[in-house]
Amino acid sequence: AAAGYAQVFNPITYSTQTRAWIDLELGRVLRSSQKIEASIAPLERAAKYYERDTSDRYVTGLARFWLAKSLYETKRERRRARALATKARPDVHAAKSGLNLDVHRKQISEWLATH
């Protein structure tokens, strides 16, 4: 299994943009599987990439928001979590398209209102 993981994440094989998207999706799947702690590392990598390349505001916002939720739910860096979610809101609102875009906009606003 480790060899397969190394092959999938070989930096020569994938561009940094593709790796960031893979990390974003890996973080999402780990969150959906209730592996919140494990989701932090890939979401950190994705958020770091999208901090530099904000051309896709939808994925930039999702990376920030999902990382914020994971940090908050694991009781780590809650102040940073709120700051990330605050940054995510204008990203997602500026996005022109994205899967369940209206749902994500609402989730971020509701999360910020309660955290």
HELIX and SHEET records of a PDB file:
HELIX    1   1 ALA A    2  VAL A    8  1                                   7    
HELIX    2   2 THR A   16  SER A   32  1                                  17    
HELIX    3   3 ILE A   36  ARG A   52  1                                  17    
HELIX    4   4 ARG A   57  GLU A   73  1                                  17    
HELIX    5   5 ARG A   78  ALA A   94  1                                  17    
HELIX    6   6 LEU A  101  THR A  114  1                                  14    
END                                                                             
